């Protein structure tokens, strides 16, 4: 059975969109110092999908995990600011993780 030119256009368009859809799921994550001893972080993905339930890991200066939280249904989380040097990691899975050093979190 031979496909006409008009029938092959949607198929070709679909194959051309595959690489774009694979790249459209970039993680987004930012944290802010509230100035009251707490840190506020929010996350998401570039394609608009929710990050609810994504783990957020707080580590001390030696890389030891001191707290593990999850982003809320509104894709945010708030926690007490750790003493000393620390980092906050959005753990969206392989290729979708972002680590922010505490020294880069400002009011």
Residue frames as a rotation matrix with the C-alpha (Angstrom) as fourth column:
UNK 1
0.582 0.813 0.000 0.00
0.813 -0.582 0.000 0.00
0.000 0.000 -1.000 0.00
UNK 2
-0.453 -0.752 0.479 1.41
0.772 -0.599 -0.211 3.34
0.445 0.275 0.852 -1.04
UNK 3
0.106 0.446 -0.889 0.93
0.799 -0.570 -0.191 6.42
-0.592 -0.690 -0.417 1.17
UNK 4
0.557 0.155 0.816 0.14
0.673 -0.659 -0.334 9.70
0.486 0.736 -0.471 -0.50
UNK 5
-0.457 -0.785 0.418 2.19
0.415 -0.604 -0.680 12.83
0.787 -0.138 0.602 0.14
UNK 6
-0.012 0.531 0.847 -0.53
-0.580 -0.694 0.427 14.29
0.815 -0.486 0.317 2.36
UNK 7
0.896 0.359 -0.263 -0.55
-0.040 0.653 0.756 11.18
0.443 -0.667 0.599 4.56
UNK 8
0.261 -0.878 -0.400 3.22
0.829 0.416 -0.373 11.26
0.494 -0.235 0.837 5.11
UNK 9
-0.138 -0.318 0.938 3.34
-0.050 -0.944 -0.327 14.91
0.989 -0.092 0.115 6.24
UNK 10
0.653 0.391 0.648 1.82
-0.627 -0.201 0.753 14.26
0.425 -0.898 0.114 9.70
UNK 11
0.901 -0.376 -0.218 4.13
0.429 0.849 0.309 11.29
0.069 -0.371 0.926 10.20
UNK 12
0.016 -0.940 0.340 7.22
0.711 -0.228 -0.665 13.32
0.703 0.252 0.665 9.29
UNK 13
0.089 0.088 0.992 6.08
-0.391 -0.913 0.116 16.20
0.916 -0.398 -0.047 11.49
UNK 14
0.941 0.308 0.141 5.70
-0.260 0.390 0.883 13.78
0.217 -0.868 0.447 14.40
UNK 15
0.578 -0.798 -0.171 9.24
0.802 0.594 -0.064 12.43
0.153 -0.100 0.983 13.97
UNK 16
-0.129 -0.641 0.757 10.63
0.390 -0.734 -0.556 15.96
0.912 0.223 0.344 13.72
UNK 17
0.416 0.384 0.824 8.99
-0.534 -0.630 0.563 16.90
0.736 -0.674 -0.057 17.03
UNK 18
0.783 -0.090 -0.616 10.59
0.424 0.801 0.422 13.99
0.456 -0.591 0.665 18.97
UNK 19
-0.266 -0.945 -0.190 13.92
0.810 -0.113 -0.575 15.74
0.522 -0.307 0.796 19.67
UNK 20
-0.462 0.148 0.875 12.12
-0.250 -0.968 0.032 18.95
0.851 -0.204 0.484 20.70
UNK 21
0.622 0.764 0.170 9.87
-0.402 0.125 0.907 17.16
0.672 -0.633 0.385 23.15
UNK 22
0.505 -0.515 -0.693 12.83
0.716 0.698 0.004 15.32
0.482 -0.498 0.721 24.65
UNK 23
-0.589 -0.800 0.118 14.59
0.629 -0.545 -0.555 18.63
0.507 -0.253 0.824 25.37
UNK 24
-0.198 0.599 0.776 11.48
-0.156 -0.801 0.578 20.43
0.968 -0.006 0.252 26.63
UNK 25
0.770 0.495 -0.402 11.61
0.251 0.345 0.905 18.96
0.587 -0.797 0.141 30.13
UNK 26
-0.304 -0.934 0.190 14.43
0.247 -0.269 -0.931 21.05
0.920 -0.236 0.312 31.64
UNK 27
0.189 0.363 -0.913 14.31
0.965 0.104 0.241 21.39
0.183 -0.926 -0.330 35.45
UNK 28
-0.057 -0.129 0.990 13.92
-0.004 -0.992 -0.129 24.86
0.998 -0.012 0.056 36.99
UNK 29
0.439 0.136 -0.888 14.77
0.835 0.304 0.459 25.53
0.333 -0.943 0.020 40.64
UNK 30
-0.231 -0.520 0.823 15.44
0.032 -0.849 -0.527 28.62
0.972 -0.095 0.213 42.72
UNK 31
0.195 0.201 -0.960 15.81
0.939 0.245 0.242 29.39
0.284 -0.948 -0.141 46.42
UNK 32
0.051 -0.082 0.995 15.55
-0.022 -0.996 -0.081 32.61
0.998 -0.018 -0.052 48.42
UNK 33
-0.717 -0.281 -0.638 16.56
0.645 0.078 -0.760 33.59
0.264 -0.956 0.125 51.95
UNK 34
0.284 0.941 0.186 13.44
0.711 -0.337 0.618 34.98
0.644 -0.043 -0.764 53.63
UNK 35
-0.332 -0.506 0.796 15.58
-0.145 -0.807 -0.573 36.96
0.932 -0.306 0.194 56.10
UNK 36
0.315 0.521 0.793 13.80
-0.887 -0.136 0.442 35.36
0.338 -0.842 0.419 59.05
UNK 37
-0.362 -0.558 0.747 15.92
-0.770 0.631 0.099 32.22
-0.526 -0.539 -0.658 59.41
UNK 38
0.265 0.495 0.828 14.04
0.140 0.830 -0.541 30.29
-0.954 0.259 0.150 56.72
UNK 39
-0.823 -0.479 -0.305 14.73
-0.300 -0.090 0.950 29.41
-0.482 0.873 -0.070 53.07
UNK 40
0.350 0.935 0.054 12.01
-0.284 0.161 -0.945 29.28
-0.893 0.315 0.322 50.41
UNK 41
-0.809 -0.587 -0.037 12.52
-0.244 0.277 0.929 27.19
-0.535 0.761 -0.368 47.25
UNK 42
0.408 0.912 -0.044 10.34
-0.436 0.152 -0.887 26.58
-0.802 0.380 0.460 44.22
UNK 43
-0.710 -0.673 0.207 10.78
-0.193 0.469 0.862 24.21
-0.678 0.572 -0.463 41.31
UNK 44
0.524 0.850 -0.056 9.24
-0.338 0.148 -0.929 23.09
-0.782 0.506 0.365 38.07
UNK 45
-0.246 -0.544 0.802 9.98
0.625 0.544 0.561 22.01
-0.741 0.639 0.206 34.55
UNK 46
-0.796 -0.222 -0.563 10.34
-0.171 -0.810 0.561 24.10
-0.581 0.543 0.607 31.41
UNK 47
-0.848 0.530 0.003 7.43
0.184 0.288 0.940 22.33
0.498 0.797 -0.342 29.71
UNK 48
-0.328 0.733 0.596 5.09
-0.730 -0.597 0.333 23.52
0.600 -0.326 0.731 32.48
UNK 49
0.245 0.430 -0.869 4.76
0.176 0.861 0.476 20.15
0.953 -0.270 0.135 34.19
UNK 50
0.812 0.198 0.549 4.50
-0.460 -0.362 0.811 20.12
0.360 -0.911 -0.203 37.96
UNK 51
-0.303 -0.917 -0.259 7.38
-0.302 0.350 -0.887 19.33
0.904 -0.190 -0.382 40.28
UNK 52
0.361 0.521 0.774 5.07
-0.908 0.009 0.418 18.35
0.211 -0.854 0.476 43.15
UNK 53
0.969 0.045 0.244 6.64
-0.144 0.904 0.403 15.52
-0.202 -0.425 0.882 45.14
UNK 54
0.522 -0.851 -0.060 10.14
0.130 0.148 -0.980 16.06
0.843 0.504 0.188 43.79
UNK 55
0.597 -0.349 -0.722 12.69
0.801 0.222 0.556 15.49
-0.034 -0.910 0.413 46.58
UNK 56
0.589 -0.507 0.630 14.70
-0.288 -0.860 -0.422 18.45
0.755 0.067 -0.652 47.88
UNK 57
0.595 -0.484 -0.642 17.86
0.743 0.635 0.211 17.45
0.305 -0.603 0.737 49.75
UNK 58
0.796 -0.393 0.461 19.75
-0.489 -0.866 0.106 19.74
0.357 -0.310 -0.881 52.10
UNK 59
0.586 -0.691 -0.423 23.41
0.665 0.709 -0.237 18.78
0.463 -0.142 0.875 52.67
UNK 60
0.827 -0.399 -0.397 26.06
0.092 -0.601 0.794 20.16
-0.555 -0.692 -0.461 55.00
UNK 61
0.519 -0.675 -0.525 29.53
-0.819 -0.568 -0.080 21.29
-0.244 0.472 -0.847 53.90
UNK 62
-0.512 -0.729 0.454 30.84
-0.563 0.684 0.464 17.70
-0.649 -0.018 -0.760 53.92
UNK 63
-0.630 0.337 -0.700 28.06
-0.643 0.278 0.713 16.57
0.435 0.899 0.042 51.58
UNK 64
-0.932 0.315 -0.181 26.17
0.362 0.775 -0.517 14.71
-0.023 -0.547 -0.836 54.32
UNK 65
-0.303 0.913 0.274 22.39
0.207 -0.217 0.954 14.79
0.930 0.345 -0.123 53.95
UNK 66
-0.999 -0.028 -0.042 20.88
0.048 -0.262 -0.964 16.70
0.016 -0.965 0.263 56.88
UNK 67
-0.295 0.955 -0.042 17.29
-0.235 -0.115 -0.965 16.95
-0.926 -0.275 0.258 55.66
UNK 68
-0.964 0.136 0.228 15.14
0.260 0.322 0.910 15.52
0.051 0.937 -0.346 52.88
UNK 69
-0.362 0.872 -0.330 11.88
-0.202 -0.419 -0.885 17.22
-0.910 -0.254 0.328 51.95
UNK 70
-0.458 0.280 0.844 9.45
0.862 0.371 0.345 17.11
-0.216 0.886 -0.411 49.01
UNK 71
-0.978 0.202 0.058 8.05
-0.167 -0.916 0.365 19.97
0.127 0.347 0.929 46.98
UNK 72
-0.510 0.857 0.075 4.42
-0.079 0.040 -0.996 20.63
-0.857 -0.514 0.047 47.89
UNK 73
0.048 0.622 0.781 1.50
0.839 0.399 -0.369 20.32
-0.541 0.674 -0.503 45.46
UNK 74
0.961 0.217 -0.173 2.27
0.108 -0.867 -0.486 23.93
-0.255 0.448 -0.857 44.50
UNK 75
0.609 -0.774 0.171 5.91
0.618 0.329 -0.714 22.94
0.496 0.541 0.679 43.78
UNK 76
0.161 -0.594 0.788 7.49
-0.445 -0.757 -0.479 24.85
0.881 -0.273 -0.386 46.65
UNK 77
0.454 -0.091 -0.887 9.04
0.723 0.619 0.307 24.17
0.521 -0.781 0.346 50.05
UNK 78
0.392 -0.348 0.852 10.23
-0.514 -0.851 -0.112 26.20
0.763 -0.394 -0.512 53.04
UNK 79
0.592 -0.271 -0.759 12.69
0.633 0.739 0.230 25.09
0.499 -0.616 0.609 55.71
UNK 80
0.895 -0.345 -0.281 14.92
0.037 -0.572 0.820 26.43
-0.444 -0.744 -0.499 58.49
UNK 81
0.679 -0.721 -0.137 18.18
-0.487 -0.303 -0.819 27.86
0.550 0.623 -0.557 57.21
UNK 82
0.734 -0.471 -0.489 21.01
0.614 0.769 0.180 25.49
0.291 -0.432 0.854 58.16
UNK 83
0.793 -0.575 -0.202 23.94
-0.287 -0.644 0.710 26.85
-0.538 -0.504 -0.675 60.15
UNK 84
-0.168 -0.969 0.180 27.27
-0.104 0.199 0.974 27.00
-0.980 0.145 -0.134 58.32
UNK 85
-0.623 -0.146 -0.769 27.85
-0.759 -0.124 0.639 26.02
-0.188 0.982 -0.033 54.71
UNK 86
-0.204 0.632 0.748 25.14
0.084 0.772 -0.630 23.98
-0.975 -0.065 -0.211 53.01
UNK 87
-0.924 0.049 -0.378 23.62
-0.381 -0.169 0.909 23.18
-0.019 0.984 0.175 49.64
UNK 88
-0.050 0.963 0.263 20.09
-0.403 0.222 -0.888 22.51
-0.914 -0.150 0.377 48.41
UNK 89
-0.946 -0.311 -0.092 19.45
-0.226 0.429 0.875 19.96
-0.233 0.848 -0.476 45.66
UNK 90
0.210 0.945 -0.252 16.36
-0.867 0.061 -0.494 19.58
-0.451 0.322 0.832 43.48
UNK 91
-0.729 -0.525 0.439 16.44
-0.347 0.837 0.423 15.84
-0.589 0.156 -0.793 42.74
UNK 92
0.230 0.868 -0.441 14.27
-0.826 -0.065 -0.560 15.42
-0.514 0.493 0.702 39.65
UNK 93
0.790 0.004 0.613 16.04
0.172 0.958 -0.228 12.22
-0.589 0.285 0.756 38.60
UNK 94
-0.094 -0.919 0.384 18.92
0.703 0.212 0.678 11.50
-0.705 0.333 0.626 36.25
UNK 95
-0.629 -0.266 0.731 19.71
0.743 -0.484 0.462 14.58
0.231 0.833 0.502 34.19
UNK 96
0.157 0.783 0.602 17.12
0.315 -0.617 0.721 16.62
0.936 0.077 -0.344 36.09
UNK 97
0.474 -0.073 -0.877 18.95
0.879 -0.017 0.476 17.64
-0.050 -0.997 0.057 39.25
UNK 98
0.290 -0.375 0.881 20.04
0.113 -0.900 -0.421 21.12
0.950 0.221 -0.218 40.28
UNK 99
0.228 -0.299 -0.927 22.27
0.970 0.149 0.191 21.89
0.081 -0.942 0.324 43.26
UNK 100
0.514 -0.034 0.857 22.42
0.067 -0.995 -0.080 25.40
0.855 0.098 -0.509 44.72
UNK 101
-0.445 -0.706 -0.550 25.17
0.710 0.097 -0.698 26.22
0.546 -0.701 0.458 47.21
UNK 102
0.380 0.600 -0.704 23.92
0.915 -0.356 0.190 28.14
-0.136 -0.716 -0.684 50.26
UNK 103
-0.406 -0.638 -0.655 26.39
0.496 -0.755 0.429 30.90
-0.768 -0.151 0.623 49.42
UNK 104
-0.970 0.088 0.227 24.30
0.173 -0.408 0.896 31.64
0.172 0.909 0.380 46.30
UNK 105
-0.022 0.991 -0.133 20.98
0.858 0.087 0.506 31.96
0.513 -0.103 -0.852 48.18
UNK 106
-0.924 -0.355 0.144 20.26
0.280 -0.883 -0.377 35.62
0.261 -0.307 0.915 48.95
UNK 107
-0.374 0.790 -0.485 17.52
0.492 -0.275 -0.826 37.73
-0.786 -0.548 -0.286 50.55
